[in-house]
């Protein structure tokens, strides 16, 4: 087995292993999510107020009219500050603890008077808390533009530790973000929140592990089989890894002492615009194999290269506008791909050259699902549809659809590509073998032709220079010309046999007529023919091809038998496999050349070593065997008691 094929099999086995590991990690994540019970949020009511200027103080907004909302606040890409008024009811803490999803309730007694207010997502820039029970404390601030080491709650999320209190009370949050105003707030007992944080840590770890698997696998694929689609996939996974780890807060947490304050916020904005560019590069490379209309395909350059003007707009002081346009173009790009595949691409026929490895309908299905998932994640950011908890952060579901399905397409495409390459390699090897055999056959042909024609030419040249009685020179020249003519005729016959395009011209002919036609060119008295018993039997065949077969057998017997020894042509009835037929057997005594090699005698250009002294082409038996099969006959060889026997069997015609 070649090194390339061994490497391909090892790579495919490793790919299957990674897919299995992906399934295990996915199963663990989904099982953990299914087993976790949702605790009771201690927030009873929520309301918001928009401060377009962002300059109002807490004292100024307390008397403003707040608009109530439920669930998650989604107000799109807007500037200014949002104030949230939250009614916290500590009486719900007991119910929340009882639904803590398997957490150790005994730990609840360790910090029974503390609650945790959690604010998501992580890309919120500035979050300020105003709690009536702790108004005397210094200003309480968190967000990705503030040092993580100064947070009250050192967590993947933004949050505050607040007193439990006895009676329900209102607390206020002031929020600002350069990205979309999509906010989810919940309050839980301290120990319950710690349990939720542990669940999130596990989910984040699985997500990061999946990304690392995909990066490793994609890098290995690209190293073993460089391919632009795999290269674009690898780039997408690398960008996804940096985006995910920043989104989850890893940079803000683990590099708190090394990175400047606000780095996480700027990195999020840059990476969130790099993501569509990297993914659109992959999408364009993938669908380019389907030869979409040029103008439709070129429109995808807009979401791919928007990152350049988007970053300029961002650093020019318009981050909200830059991120809003980025999100709209990313979703529009996916929808446009679906349109391209649906109306702009025709499914090629299997016989066409360079047929895409995946059906366009499978690809269309994938992009429809991907567009639907991305719409569910993006449209809430514009406030167009009701958000869900999934909208607040990366999830296993999001990773499975956007990353897992993407890796699945690359895996299937790589598998089909490898199979296609193996078929192409086999075809190339077959073609190379054919060309090698063809060149070898040509060499053998020219070697035979130059050798065999040289012999009669030498005889004629010698005869021309030697004084001879009148008539002998003419006989020598005539004999030499006949030998050359026979060699040329054999070459023509061999070419006809090779081409296999000979059209049969079937006729029903009597055996005696076929035999007489074959013997007509021979005037050797030593040929004895016995055909009387079946002379009138009828055979349906091509008379011309039959004559070539039988004359080649007779000529072979005359050429390689001892001089003046008898040649027998025995024609008689013979039944084979319950079929009636006639056998034409040519029998001669083995001459100086001896018996031919039974395994090679019907090969093209084969001549026994001791037969090379006699002029010949090595094509007579090859032609006889080829044409015998074409006319429906069967040619066999036997050698016994110093006799050479060639038997041609032909089925008789039914009257």
ZABA-341952 format. One record per residue (C-alpha): x, z negated, y negated. Coordinates in steps of 0.2 Angstrom, whole numbers, plus 5000, padded with zeros to 4 digits. Each point is the difference from the previous one (the first is absolute). Layout:
# ZABA-341952
XZY
...
//
This chain:
# ZABA-341952
500050005000
500750054983
500449864987
498750074988
498649985013
500649835005
500049944982
498250084997
499449905015
500849844994
499350034983
498250035007
500249845011
500549904985
498650074990
498849945013
500849835000
499849994981
498250055001
499749875013
500849874989
498950064986
498549975010
500649825005
500349964982
498350074995
499149915014
500849834994
499550044982
498250045004
499949865013
500649884987
498850074987
498549995012
500449825005
500149944982
498549924993
499650024982
500049834991
498749974986
500550044983
499849854988
499550124985
498150004998
499850124985
501250124991
499850084983
501250114989
500350044982
501150144993
501249974986
500550184994
501349934988
500749885012
500249874985
498649885003
500449825004
499249895013
499149914986
499350164994
499350075016
499149845006
498550044990
500050195004
498650075012
500850035017
499350135012
499649945017
500750095015
500249975019
501450035012
501550104993
500150054981
500350194998
500250074983
501150145002
501650044990
499749924983
501149914987
499749834993
499749835008
498649955012
499449825000
499249935015
498849855001
500049925017
498849865006
500949905013
499049885011
501149885010
498649955011
500250165010
501849945005
499349925015
499150155006
501650104997
501049895010
498850005015
500250205000
501950004998
500250115014
501049895012
501149914987
500449825003
498749914991
501049845001
501250084987
498650004988
500249824997
501850024994
499450084983
498149964999
499950014981
500850174998
499350175000
500950174998
499450144989
500650165006
500050164990
500350175008
500750144999
501849974998
500350134986
499049904987
501249974985
499549854991
498849865007
499649844990
499049865006
498949884989
499349855010
498949874991
500749865011
501850054995
500050064982
501449884995
501250095012
501250134993
499450185000
499850065018
500650185003
500350115015
500150195003
501350135005
500749994982
500549825002
501349915011
499449965018
501149845000
498949934986
498350035009
499049855005
499650085017
501550095007
499150135010
499850195003
498549994989
499849934982
499249835000
499849834993
499849825007
498549924992
499249835002
498549995012
498949904988
498349935004
498750104991
499950194998
500950064985
500550164991
501850064999
500650164991
501350135004
500850124987
500650165009
501050154994
500750155010
500750174996
499250065016
498250005005
498949844997
499649975018
500049815002
499549895014
500049814998
499649865013
500249815001
500449915016
500649835005
501949995000
500250005019
498750145002
501050114988
501649965009
499250065016
499450164991
501850034993
500749985018
498850145006
500550114985
501849975004
499750065018
499150154994
501350044988
501449995013
499050115012
499850134986
501949994996
500450015018
499050165002
500850084985
501849965007
499450075017
499550164991
501550014990
501249985015
499050125010
499950134987
501849994996
500450025019
498850155001
500950084985
501749965006
499650085017
499050154994
500150034981
498350054994
499350014982
498449925006
500949865008
501149984985
498549994988
499249875012
501649905000
500150004981
498149954999
500449855012
501549944989
499050014984
498549915009
501249865006
500649974982
498350014993
499349885014
501349874999
499950004981
498149995001
500049865011
501149904988
501650005011
501150054985
499349884988
500249865013
501750045009
500950074985
499349884987
501849944995
500750185000
498750124992
499449994982
498349934996
498750135000
501050115012
498649995013
498750074988
501150154994
500550035018
498250005005
499550134987
501550115005
499749995018
498150034999
500450174991
501450045013
498849975015
498850154996
501550114996
500949965017
498450025010
499550164991
501750075005
499649965018
498350074999
500650164992
501350025013
498849985014
498650114994
501250144995
500150055018
498250054999
500450134986
498749954988
499650114985
501449984987
499049964985
499149865010
501749935007
500850004983
498749894992
500749865012
501650004989
499049914987
499849845009
501750025008
501050014984
498849904989
501349855003
501150084986
498850014986
499249845006
501649904999
500350074983
498349954994
500249835008
501749964991
499350074984
498849864999
498450065009
500149925018
498149995002
499750184997
501550055011
499449905015
498250064998
500450184999
501249975015
498649935011
498850144995
501250135004
500549925017
498150005006
499750174993
501550075009
499449945017
498250074996
500850174995
501050005017
498449985009
499350154990
501550105004
499949975019
498150035000
499850164990
501850064997
500850005017
499550105015
500349935017
501350125007
499850085017
501149945014
500850175002
500650004982
501849964996
500549834993
498349925004
499949834992
500349865013
498449904996
498350074998
499450014982
498449925005
500949845006
501050004984
498450024990
499349855009
501549904996
500050044982
498149974999
500249835007
501649974989
499050054984
498649895005
501149855002
501050044984
498350024991
499449835006
501749924993
500150104984
498250024993
499849814999
501550004988
499050114989
498549895001
499050145008
499549925017
499949825005
501749935006
500349905016
501349885005
501150155006
500150064982
501049854995
501550035011
500850105014
499249985017
500350045018
498550124999
500850094985
501750015009
499250065016
499150154991
501350054987
501649965010
499549995018
499050165000
501450094990
501349945013
498850065014
499950184992
501950004999
500149945018
498850135006
500850144990
501749955006
499550005018
499250174998
501550064990
501249945014
498950095013
500050164990
501949984998
500249985019
499050165003
501050094987
501649945008
499450055017
499550174993
501750024991
500949965016
498950125010
500450134987
501849975000
500050005019
499150174999
501250074988
501549945010
499350085016
499650164990
501850014994
500649965017
498950145007
500650124987
501849965004
499750025018
499150174997
501450074990
501349945012
499050085014
499750164991
501850024994
500749965018
498850105010
500050164989
501949994999
500150035019
499150175001
500850064984
501749965007
499750105016
499450154989
501549994989
501249995015
499150145008
500150114985
501949974999
500350035019
500050185008
498650025012
499250135010
498650094991
498449905000
500749835003
500349964982
498250054996
499449885014
501149864993
499350024983
498250025006
500249845011
500749904985
498650064989
498749955013
500849825001
500049984981
498250075000
499549875013
500849864990
499050054984
498450025010
500249825007
500349934982
498450094994
499149935015
500749824997
499450014982
498350055005
500049855012
500649884987
498750064987
498649975013
498950124989
499950135014
498250065001
499450025018
499350175004
499149965017
499650135012
499450005019
501450095009
500350035019
501649915007
500750175006
499950074982
500949844993
501350015013
500450194998
500149984981
501349865001
501050105013
499950164990
501649974990
501049965015
500750135011
501049885012
499750045018
500449825005
498449944992
498749985015
498249974995
498749945012
498350014991
498950085013
498949855005
499449974982
500350174992
498150014994
499849824994
499649994982
500849894987
499449974982
501649994989
500950084986
500950155009
501450014987
500549825001
499849995019
501250155001
501349914989
499949845011
500250105017
501350124993
501149854994
499949925017
500550165008
501450044988
500649825002
500150035019
500950164999
501349934987
500549845009
499850065019
501550075010
500250194998
498950105012
499149855006
498250025003
498749934987
498349965007
498450004990
498749925010
498250014994
498749905010
498449894998
500249824997
498849864996
500549864988
498949854996
498550085008
500350164989
500350175008
501550094993
501450135003
501849955001
501450124995
501649935007
501750084996
501349955013
501950044999
501649935008
501149894989
501450104992
501749954993
499149904986
499249895013
498349914998
499549954982
499749824995
498149975004
499949884985
500750124987
499650185007
498550034989
500949934984
500350124986
501850085001
500449915016
501250095012
500949925015
501949984996
500550135013
498750124994
500950034983
501050145008
498450115001
499250074984
498449904996
499149914986
499449845009
498250054994
499250095015
499449845009
499549924984
498950154995
499350015018
499549825000
499350004983
498950165003
499549945017
499249854993
499250104986
499150125012
499449865011
501350015014
501249885007
501950045003
500949895012
501850005007
500749965017
501850015008
500349985018
501250085013
500950094987
498550094994
499250004982
498150004999
499050024984
498150005004
498750054987
498249955004
498550084992
498249965003
498950155006
498550064991
498349955007
498950155003
//
